[in-house]
Amino acid sequence: MELEISASPRATWVWANTVEHAEELRKVLAASRCVASAATGRNSEARVLDLDMGVDGLNGLEALQRSGYTFRWHSGQHVLNRSSKLFGLAVADADEEVDIG
């Protein structure tokens, strides 16, 4: 399953599909001893998880990846701040079409 993500120098956000999905993601993260906080500021929605930055953000994304998730940039991530990788993990562009086979 694909998750939308966005990032800044101060945070890494994961955008769950619903509030219930966010709770499932929290359980995955907690099982891997990763912390997910409630997002604040312009991303403060109940379905958005803040994984922090740096190593903490990487650990959280790796835990989600091990659980079968892949990542795509959130449409709100400025195009100049998108790359094909975040912390070395592959991230699809928000505008790329998904090949569902």
PyMOL commands that set and color helices and strands:
alter all, ss='L'
color gray80, all
select helices_A, chain A and resi 19-31+41-43+54-66+79-81
alter helices_A, ss='H'
color red, helices_A
select strands_A, chain A and resi 2-8+11-15+37-38+48-50+70-73+85-86+89-92
alter strands_A, ss='S'
color yellow, strands_A
deselect
rebuild
show_as cartoon
